[in-house]
Amino acid sequence: MLFGSLLVLDLRLFGLARSLAVKALASLTLPLALLGFAGAAMSGLLLFAADADDLLLHPAFRLKMLLLTLAGLNAAAFHARSGLDRQDLITRLQLVLSLMIWVGVIMCGRAIAYL
């Protein structure tokens, strides 16, 4: 829910489906992304509580926490500069960075189980 919603909005901001209004699409996708993040955070906290000592030492977990922090900072910066209203280079860089960060978060989450 989180990544899919962000991907749909990012693709629209990159120019796909120009017939869809950015603000209208954002009003649909951003609440879903926040709901997806809340669900992932709650389940992540439960998983963390079950094995906190080992996870704190796990490199993939630590990288995941760093990437989550960067994702939050990037999103805050994007919305602070009204990224939905802009179609400039900085907005596009933030969108690419966001997608790369979230792919990294997903990969780190998977790596925790295998490393």
Residue pairs with C-beta under 8 A, 6 or more apart in sequence:
1 32
1 33
1 35
1 36
1 39
2 33
2 36
2 37
2 40
2 102
3 36
3 102
3 103
3 106
4 36
5 29
5 30
5 32
5 33
5 36
6 29
6 33
6 98
6 99
6 102
7 99
8 25
8 29
9 25
9 26
9 29
9 30
9 33
10 95
10 98
10 99
11 17
12 20
12 22
12 25
13 22
13 83
13 84
13 87
13 91
13 92
13 95
14 92
14 95
22 84
23 84
26 84
48 55
55 61
55 112
56 62
58 112
58 115
59 115
60 108
60 109
60 111
60 112
60 115
61 108
61 112
63 104
63 108
64 104
64 105
64 108
64 109
64 112
67 101
67 104
67 105
67 108
68 105
70 101
71 98
71 101
71 102
71 105
74 94
74 97
74 98
74 101
75 98
77 94
78 91
78 94
78 95
78 98
81 90
81 91
83 91
83 94
83 95
